[in-house]
């Protein structure tokens, strides 16, 4: 009909500002002071129609981002010492915890360093077999996570069927190595510039030595940032697989179950021991009967 008012449309930017302002007004009426508790935040969200799942997700992401954010000259010039990735994934907490534990042990060659109430911290597996597994990577796996000082994994339930997964890699060890190389390059350039400045006729080359050292130091810093980016991608890839359900919990079998690599290593060790026993036998002695892989003695 003519004369009817056309409903006014609200853009996405306006919607965000309206919701933010409504939350501020509601918080003012609640008289909570400068800080809100988590329960007060959830109540405030329910009053404006925001489901608790999204509020918890935003809260965990805010806390994770603030904890991982590093400020200062080193973080801006060289790069961060902590790399973080997080997202919401489908599944229940117990199954996801079990799936991630199996993945980190079997596929990333890592072992628990600490089991905290809210997260598990993983570190690089040590020992000959673990080093052989990483060194003889027949499938081309790079094992980026095992290069970090440690990797913490936190799974937090949001609501039935959904959890917030957070992975944080401490690459301070890699950054320390890079900083040592950067310092050596910059120091060499400065020493070279000082030495050239004292030599007659070569003082004009002193600035070139200084600039060259600083350029090489900048290249070293850029190389570390690339390594940090690769670690970031590695964390995101784990969460990608977890989100798609490619990382799943396996049924627990009775008794300890050795990995495929450990079983292969055991067979190699057994073969070496059999060969050594054969060499120790006196000439003309009948060969000893070795036990077959099935564990049953051979029929005469």
N, C-alpha and C positions, 0 to 999 in steps of 0.2 A: 504494500500500500504506500501511496505517496505520503510523505511526511513522517514515516517511521525512521527512527534513529538507526544508523548502521552500526553494528557492534564494532567497537574499537579494537584493532589488533595490537598485540604486544609483541615486540621483537624479543629475541633471546637475550640481548644485552639489557633491555629494560627489565625482563623477568629476573635476571640475576640481581640487578640493583634493588628491585622491589622485595625479593626474598631476603636479601641481606639487610635491608632497612627494617623489614618486618621482624626479623630476628633480633635486631638491635632494640627495637621498641619493646618486644616481649621480654628481653633480658633486663631492660630497665625496670619493667614492672615487677620482675621477680626479685629485684634488689639483691643480686648475688655478689655485688662488689666487683673488684677488678678481675677476679678469677672464677672459673666455672669448674665444678667437678664433672666427671664423666656422666654420672647419673643426671645431673642438672642439664648437661648438654643433650642427652637423649630425650629428656622431658621437653626441653625447648624445641627440639626437632619434631617430636610427635605433635606438639601444639600447632606447628605450621605445616604439618602433613608430610614430613620427610621420614621415610622408614629408617628404623634403627640400623639396618645393615649398611646403608650408605653412610650414615653418620660414623659408625665404627670404622668403616673403610677409610673415610677421610681423616679420622683421628689417627689411625695407625700410620697412614701415609705421611701425615704432618709430623708425627713423632719420629718416624724413620728418616724423613728428609732432613729434619733439624739435627738429628744425631750424626748423620753422615756428612753434613755440610761442613766443609773445612774452610776457614778463612785465613788470610795471611799471605805474605809474599810468596812463600814456597808453593802454596796451593795454586796461586794465580800463574806463577812463572813456570814451575816444573809440572805440577799436576797433583791430584789428591792422593792421599794414602789409603782412603777407603772408597770402595766402589760398591754401589747399591743397586738392587733391582727388586721390585715388588709388584704384585698385582693380585687380583681376586681370581681364585681357581675353583672349579667345581670339585666337590668331594667332602668327606668327613675328616675331621682332624686325625683320628687314630689311623685310618687307612693312609692318609697323605704322609704322616710322620713315618710310618713303616715303609712306604714306597720310596721316600726320599732317602731314608737310611740305607736301604738296599742299593739304591742308585749310587750314592756317594761311595759306598764300600766297593761294589763290584765294578762300576764303570768309571769312577773318577780316582780310584786307588787312594782313598782317604780313610782316615780312622777317627773316631770321636776323641776330641781333646778335652772337652768339658761338656757335661750334661747339666745345664742350668734349668731352673723351673720353667722358664718361658722359651728357651731355645737350646739348640745343640751346636757346639762349636767343633768344627772338623779341621784336622790338619793332615799333612802329607804322610802317607804310610811310609814307614822306614823298613829297611831290610833288603836283602839281595833279591828276593822274589819280586817285591814291589818295584825295585829299580829296573829289573829285567822286564817286567810287564810294561812299564812306561817307555823303556828304551827300545823294546822289540814290539812296537805298536804296528802290527801287521795291517790293521784297518786304517792307519793314518791318523789316529786320534792324537790330538796335541796335548791333552791333559793340562789345560790352562789353569784350572782351579787348584791343582796340586802345586802350582808355582807360587801361590799366595802364602803368606804367613799362616793364615787360618781363614776359614769361611764359616760364618754363622748362619744358621737356618732357623727361622721362626715361623711356625704355622699357628694362626689364631682363628678360631671359629667365629664366623660372623652370624650365620643363621643356619638352619638345617640345609645341608647340601652345598654350602659355600664356605670357603675359608680365605683368609688373607695370608699369602705366602711372601716372605721377605728373605732375601739372601744378601749378605754383606761380606765382601772379601777385603781382608786387610793386606794391602800390597805395600806396606811400609818397608819390607825387606827389599823389594825390587826398587823402590824409590831411593833407599839409602845407597844401594849399589850405583844407581844412576847419578846421585848427587856426588858420590866419590869421583866418578869419572868426569863429571862436569867441573868439579873443583880442580882436578888435575889439569884439564885442558885450559881452564881460565888462568890457573896459576902459571902454567908453562908459558902462556902468551904474555903474562905480566913480567915474568922473569926474563923472557927473551927481549921484551921491549926495554927493560932496564939495562940489560947487558949491551944491547945495541946502542943505547943512548950514551954509554960511556966510551964507546969505540970511535976514534976519529974517522970521519968520513962515512960512517954507517948509522949515524944518529937519525938520518932521514927515514931509515927503515923501521925505527922503533914503533911508530904508530901502526905500521902494517902488521907487526907481530902482535901488538895488543888487540887490534881489530880481529885478526885471524883467530886468536885464542877465544875471544868472546863469541865469534861466529860458530866455532866448533862447540863451545859450551851450549849455545842455543840449539844446535843440531842435536846434542845429547838430550836436552830437555824435551825436544820434540819427539825423539825416539821413545822416551818414557811415556809421554802422553799417548802414543800409538799403542804401547803395551797396556796401558790402563784402559784404552778403548776396546782392545781385544778381550780383556777380562770382563768388561761390561757386557760385551756381546755373549761371552760364555755363560754369564749368569742369566741373561735373557733367554738363551737357548734352553737352559734347564727349565725355566719357567714356561717356555713355549711347550715343551714336551709334557710337563706336568699339567698344563691347561688342556692339552689335547688328549690326555689320558694315556700317553705313551709310556709314562713312568707309573707302574702299578705295583702294589704290594703283592709279594709272592707268598703262597701258603707255606707255613712253617712245618718242616719235616722233623720227625723225632731224631734227636741227637744232632751233633754238629755236622754241618755240611761244608766240605771244602769246595772252594771255587774251582772252575775248570782249569785255570792256570796253575793252581796249587796241585791238582791231580796230575797234570802233565809233568810238573817239576818232580813230583814224587816218583813217577815212572822213570824219568831220566836218571834220578838218583839211584833207583833200584838197578837199572841197567849198568850204571857205572860200578856199583858194588859187585854185581855178578861178574863183570869183566875183570875187576881187580882180584876177586877170589879165584878165577880161572888162572890168572897169571901166577898166583902164589902156589898153585898145586905143583907137586913134583912131576918131572917128565914121566910119561907112561901111565899116570894115574887116571882112572876113569873120570869123565867130567861129572861135576855135581849136578843134581837135578834141581833146576830152578822152579820156583813156584809160578804158575801162569797167572795172568791178570785176573782171572775169575776167582782165584783164591782156592781152587780145588786141585788136589794132586793129580798128575797125569796118570792114566792107566798104563801098567807095564806092558 
